[in-house]
């Protein structure tokens, strides 16, 4: 999407009450947000908008300079992706309430598909900090991107542990990307830009408000394969992230703590309710079928022997994908897909998991060794 298109998305994002549903209405009716931006009240009504939305657009539009907004974005090094942009994270778009627009400082890479949200209390204990640092260090060294919210306590420890070993990290903001909250984490935010990305659904200038934080949490879990809560009381915001992850059909992991520690009441309760108990990082990797992410990345980058193999590799991931879905996404007939996948499995490029479902290959010997031990 070019700047001419994206600036209108940015403009509408600055108008209160204009979210994904209304943006979709406008885009479907007018064909582009440029035409919607230039439309009169009568046309907006014909597009299906109610009186409140029309009033918001007509009153705010004259106050917004699209050129000035784009200049600010360039000044802060912020890229903007709408939900129909190819660079928009595909897993995030799976959730019900996905943000229509993402503001990004830093870079989102294909390898960030393998990411895990790590969250917890702001009032972390020595135990909480220790287990978070140890497990996140191992995850980052296993090429897992760590997602968190840049808050004090567990969030900060998770980001720092990933960065310390050269791993990647993504911080999701509850405000505009020109504002670092808390301010004490400004240096940490700068490091994350170099080794990952800062992400927000809010335009520049948006101040952090209490209501923004629970909504921010849905993005953290939505981006990720799962959520790990390392330490949290039952009233912690991390518990909101855990519940959102369950609603989004994401895996929830928790580290047990002392029954005498208030800081572990939340994690112990999650385990009691069915969350995966985590003893070390391998519990997470095994549950998510990520015991060898580096190998899976190599498979992505490996030079296939035919155009068909190359195409099919692009439509497979660490998660099992049924042959029918591969056919739909690749546009190839079932006979071609089935025969090519069978040959690719013999070459070690893919692995069949269950009836007619495939993943990018990992070392089969390692899998069997884990089972035997």
C-alpha positions in Angstrom: 0.0 0.0 0.0 1.4 3.4 -1.0 1.4 6.6 1.1 -1.5 8.0 -0.9 -3.7 5.2 0.3 -2.3 4.8 3.9 -2.6 8.4 4.8 -6.4 8.1 4.7 -6.3 5.1 7.0 -4.2 7.2 9.4 -6.7 10.0 9.1 -9.7 7.9 10.0 -7.7 6.3 12.9 -7.6 9.8 14.4 -11.4 10.1 14.5 -13.0 8.7 17.7 -15.4 5.9 17.1 -14.2 4.9 13.7 -12.9 1.4 14.1 -12.6 -1.8 12.0 -16.4 -2.2 11.4 -17.0 1.3 10.1 -13.7 1.3 8.1 -14.9 -1.9 6.4 -18.2 -0.3 5.6 -16.5 2.7 4.1 -14.1 0.7 2.1 -16.7 -1.6 0.7 -19.1 1.2 -0.3 -16.6 3.7 -1.7 -14.0 1.3 -3.0 -11.2 3.3 -1.3 -10.8 5.3 1.9 -9.6 8.2 -0.2 -13.1 8.6 -1.7 -14.6 8.1 1.7 -12.5 10.8 3.2 -13.6 13.3 0.5 -17.3 12.3 0.7 -20.1 14.5 2.0 -22.5 13.7 4.9 -25.2 12.4 2.5 -22.8 9.9 0.9 -21.6 8.7 4.3 -25.2 8.0 5.3 -25.7 6.0 2.1 -22.6 4.0 3.1 -24.5 2.9 6.2 -23.0 5.0 8.9 -25.1 6.2 11.7 -25.6 9.9 12.8 -22.9 9.7 15.5 -20.2 8.4 13.1 -21.1 10.9 10.4 -20.9 13.8 12.9 -17.6 12.6 14.2 -16.1 12.4 10.7 -17.4 15.8 9.5 -16.3 17.5 12.7 -12.9 16.0 13.0 -11.9 15.9 9.3 -11.2 19.6 8.9 -8.9 19.6 12.0 -6.7 16.8 10.6 -3.7 17.5 8.3 -2.9 14.2 6.6 0.4 15.6 5.3 1.4 16.6 8.8 0.5 13.2 10.2 2.6 11.5 7.6 5.6 13.7 8.3 5.3 12.9 12.0 5.3 9.2 11.2 8.4 9.6 9.1 10.1 11.6 11.8 9.6 8.8 14.3 10.4 6.1 11.9 6.9 4.6 12.1 5.5 2.3 9.4 1.8 1.8 9.1 0.0 -1.4 7.9 -3.7 -1.8 7.3 -5.4 -5.2 7.9 -5.4 -5.9 4.2 -1.7 -5.2 3.7 0.5 -8.3 3.0 2.9 -7.2 5.8 0.1 -7.3 8.5 0.7 -10.2 10.8 -1.4 -13.1 9.5 -2.0 -14.7 13.0 -3.2 -11.4 14.4 -5.9 -11.2 11.7 -7.3 -14.5 12.9 -8.8 -12.9 16.1 -12.3 -11.5 16.2 -11.4 -8.0 17.2 -8.2 -7.5 15.2 -7.0 -3.9 14.9 -7.7 -2.3 11.5 -4.3 -0.5 11.5 -0.9 -1.3 13.1 1.8 1.3 13.7 5.3 -0.3 13.8 8.7 1.0 14.8 11.5 -1.4 14.0 10.9 -4.5 11.8 8.6 -7.4 11.6 10.4 -10.4 10.1 9.1 -13.8 8.8 10.8 -15.5 11.7 8.5 -13.6 14.1 5.8 -16.1 13.1 7.4 -18.2 15.9 6.5 -16.0 18.8 5.3 -16.4 22.4 3.8 -13.7 24.7 5.4 -13.6 28.1 3.6 -11.6 30.8 3.2 -11.2 34.5 3.0 -9.0 37.5 4.6 -5.5 37.7 5.6 -6.4 41.3 7.8 -9.3 40.5 9.5 -11.3 43.2 13.1 -12.6 43.0 11.6 -16.0 42.1 9.5 -14.5 39.3 12.4 -12.6 37.8 14.7 -15.6 38.0 12.3 -18.1 36.3 11.3 -15.5 33.7 14.9 -14.8 32.8 15.9 -18.4 32.6 13.0 -19.6 30.5 13.0 -16.6 28.2 16.8 -16.9 27.7 16.3 -20.5 26.6 13.3 -19.7 24.3 15.2 -16.8 22.7 18.2 -19.0 22.0 15.8 -21.5 20.4 14.8 -18.7 18.0 11.5 -17.8 19.6 10.5 -14.2 19.4 9.3 -12.8 22.7 6.2 -10.6 22.8 5.3 -8.5 25.9 4.0 -5.1 27.0 7.1 -3.2 28.2 5.5 -2.8 31.6 7.7 -2.9 34.8 8.3 -6.2 36.4 7.9 -9.5 34.4 7.4 -7.7 31.0 10.7 -5.8 31.3 12.6 -8.9 32.4 11.2 -10.9 29.5 12.2 -8.3 26.9 15.7 -7.8 28.5 16.4 -11.6 28.7 15.6 -12.0 25.0 17.7 -9.1 23.9 20.6 -10.1 26.1 21.2 -13.3 24.1 20.7 -11.6 20.7 17.1 -12.7 20.4 14.1 -10.8 19.0 11.4 -9.1 21.0 8.2 -7.3 20.2 6.6 -4.7 22.6 2.9 -3.9 22.2 2.0 -0.4 23.4 -1.2 1.0 24.9 -0.4 4.4 23.5 1.1 6.1 20.5 4.6 5.0 19.5 6.0 8.5 20.2 5.3 8.0 23.9 7.2 5.4 25.9 5.3 4.2 28.9 6.7 3.8 31.5 9.3 6.4 30.7 11.9 4.5 32.7 11.9 1.9 29.8 13.0 4.4 27.1 16.4 2.7 26.7 14.8 -0.7 26.6 12.4 0.5 23.9 15.3 1.7 21.8 17.0 -1.7 22.1 13.8 -3.5 21.0 13.6 -1.3 17.9 17.0 -2.6 17.0 16.2 -6.3 17.6 12.5 -6.4 16.9 9.6 -3.9 16.9 7.3 -1.7 18.9 3.7 -2.1 17.9 0.5 -0.1 18.6 -3.0 0.2 17.2 -3.1 3.8 18.4 -2.0 6.8 16.4 0.9 9.1 17.4 0.0 11.4 20.3 -2.3 8.9 22.0 -1.7 9.1 25.8 -1.7 5.9 27.8 -5.2 5.4 29.4 -6.4 2.7 31.8 -8.9 1.4 29.2 -6.2 1.0 26.6 -4.2 -1.7 28.5 -6.8 -4.5 28.5 -7.4 -3.9 24.7 -3.6 -3.9 24.2 -3.4 -7.4 25.7 -5.6 -8.9 23.0 -2.9 -7.9 20.5 -0.1 -9.6 22.5 -2.0 -12.9 22.6 -3.3 -12.5 19.1 0.2 -12.2 17.6 1.5 -15.2 19.4 1.3 -19.0 19.3 0.6 -19.0 23.0 1.0 -17.0 26.3 3.3 -17.8 29.2 2.4 -16.2 32.6 5.4 -16.6 34.8 4.1 -14.8 38.0 0.8 -13.1 38.6 -1.8 -12.5 41.3 -5.4 -13.3 40.5 -6.1 -9.6 39.9 -3.1 -9.0 37.7 -3.5 -7.7 34.1 -1.6 -10.7 33.0 -4.7 -12.8 33.8 -6.7 -10.7 31.3 -4.1 -11.7 28.7 -4.5 -15.3 29.6 -8.3 -15.3 29.3 -8.0 -13.5 25.9 -5.6 -16.1 24.7 -8.1 -18.8 25.6 -10.9 -16.9 23.7 -8.5 -16.7 20.7 -7.7 -20.4 20.8 -4.1 -19.8 21.8 -2.2 -22.1 24.2 -1.8 -20.9 27.8 1.2 -21.8 29.9 1.9 -21.0 33.5 4.8 -21.4 36.0 3.8 -22.8 39.4 4.7 -20.9 42.5 4.5 -21.2 46.3 0.9 -21.5 47.6 2.0 -19.0 50.3 3.0 -16.4 47.7 0.3 -13.9 46.6 2.3 -13.3 43.5 1.7 -16.9 42.4 -2.0 -17.1 43.1 -2.9 -16.3 39.5 -0.5 -18.8 37.9 -1.5 -21.6 40.3 -5.1 -20.9 39.6 -4.5 -21.1 35.8 -2.8 -24.5 36.2 -5.7 -25.7 38.3 -8.1 -24.6 35.5 -6.1 -26.5 32.8 -3.2 -24.3 31.7 0.0 -26.2 30.8 2.3 -26.4 33.8 5.8 -25.3 32.7 9.0 -26.7 34.4 11.4 -25.5 31.7 11.3 -24.1 28.2 11.1 -27.6 26.5 7.6 -28.0 27.9 6.5 -25.0 25.8 8.4 -26.0 22.7 7.1 -29.6 22.8 3.5 -28.4 23.2 3.8 -26.0 20.3 5.7 -28.4 18.0 8.7 -26.1 18.0 11.5 -28.3 19.3 13.7 -27.2 16.4 12.7 -23.8 15.1 16.1 -23.1 13.7 15.7 -26.2 11.5 12.3 -25.0 10.4 13.8 -21.7 9.5 16.4 -23.4 7.4 13.6 -25.3 5.6 12.0 -22.0 4.8 15.2 -20.7 3.3 16.3 -24.0 1.6 16.4 -24.0 -2.1 13.7 -26.4 -3.3 14.2 -28.5 -6.4 11.1 -27.3 -8.2 8.7 -24.3 -8.4 5.9 -26.5 -7.0 8.0 -27.4 -3.9 8.9 -23.7 -3.5 5.3 -22.7 -3.6 4.2 -25.4 -1.1 6.9 -24.4 1.4 5.4 -20.9 1.5 2.0 -22.4 2.5 3.3 -24.6 5.4 4.3 -23.6 8.9 5.1 -25.0 12.3 1.4 -25.7 12.7 -0.3 -28.7 11.0 -2.0 -27.7 7.8 -4.4 -30.0 6.0 -3.8 -30.8 2.3 -7.2 -29.3 1.4 -6.1 -26.0 2.9 -2.7 -26.2 1.0 -4.7 -26.7 -2.2 -6.9 -23.7 -1.5 -4.0 -21.3 -0.6 -1.7 -22.5 -3.3 -4.2 -22.9 -6.1 -2.8 -26.3 -7.1 -4.9 -29.4 -7.7 -5.1 -32.1 -5.0 -3.2 -34.6 -7.1 -0.2 -32.3 -7.6 -0.1 -31.2 -3.9 -0.4 -34.8 -2.6 2.3 -36.3 -4.8 4.7 -33.3 -4.2 4.2 -33.4 -0.4 4.9 -37.1 -0.4 8.2 -36.5 -2.3 9.1 -33.6 0.0 8.6 -35.8 3.0 11.1 -38.3 1.7 13.6 -35.4 1.2 13.0 -34.3 4.8 11.5 -30.9 3.8 8.1 -31.6 5.4 6.6 -34.0 8.0 3.2 -35.5 8.1 1.3 -35.1 11.4 -2.0 -36.8 11.4 -4.2 -37.7 8.4 -3.3 -35.5 5.5 -1.8 -32.7 7.6 1.8 -31.4 7.2 4.3 -29.1 8.9 7.7 -27.9 8.0 10.1 -30.7 8.9 12.0 -31.1 12.1 14.6 -33.8 13.0 12.6 -37.0 13.4 15.4 -38.6 15.4 15.2 -35.8 18.0 11.5 -36.3 18.4 11.8 -40.1 18.9 14.7 -39.5 21.4 12.5 -37.2 23.5 9.7 -39.8 23.5 12.1 -42.7 24.6 13.8 -40.6 27.3 
